[in-house]
Amino acid sequence: MRRAIEIMEMLQGTYEVQFHRRRSTSSRQTYVVKSHLPKEVFGSVSCLVTGNLNWHVIRGIMLSTGYLSDLNPWYHATLDVEVLEQARRVEQWLSKRVGRVYLLTKQSTNTIHLRSFEALYRFVDGLGAVKTREEIYAHHFMREKKISAQRLANCDNANLKRQVTKYEYHKKLFETGDLTKLTDVEFSILKLRAEHPEFSYGDIAEKLGVSKSKVARTLRKIEEKLSG
């Protein structure tokens, strides 16, 4: 807060900082920082006219018209710039320094959006908002960790479904197939497979004193013999 006031004084703008806390069942707390008379801020920033932008100017824009939300599932930052030409300059300046940003124009409002982790991280780092930068990184880390865990769980579920389907197929072959077509080794492998669904290929191989790869090859041969 002290740094924000220093910036506004440097920009010689009349300001009043307000905090708004919004709550909803689908989001965490959201903080909005605004100041009055944003036009006066822009009027005092000649850099917007000349195109010589810097992080001090961006801080002033963020303080006067900016919005940073931590609504799930991701952070989102916006900056409103009244004049379209100035908004395009801000967009170009930011895109070269933080990455992907995009400008949306609706009626008389020109809003620059930052949504990706990389862009937001570089943006708040440029603003000097160390605590917010750390929060965004921590949120990103936990989000990626959660996604990785979900992918692993989905993979495990898919493998389990395939294993169950395969076991049921082998059991059906043992119960309905013509077992006279099988050799003694093939019959033994299929019998263990059908009667012990908890056995892995390695367990069957250990029971019969053969290799795991031989069990897999033999089951494929059994499928070919009995599937017809």
Secondary structure, DSSP 8 states (H G I E B T S, - for coil): -HHHHHHHHHTT-----EEEEEEETTEEEEEEEE-S-HHHHHHH-THHHHT---HHHHHHHHHHH-EEE--TT--EEEEE-SSHHHHHHHHHHHHHHHS--EEEEETTEEEEEE-SHHHHHHHHHHHT-HHHHHHHHHHHHHHHHHHHHHHHHHHHHHHHHHHHHHHHHHHHHHHHS-GGGS-HHHHHHHHHHHH-TT--HHHHHHHHT--HHHHHHHHHHHHHHH--
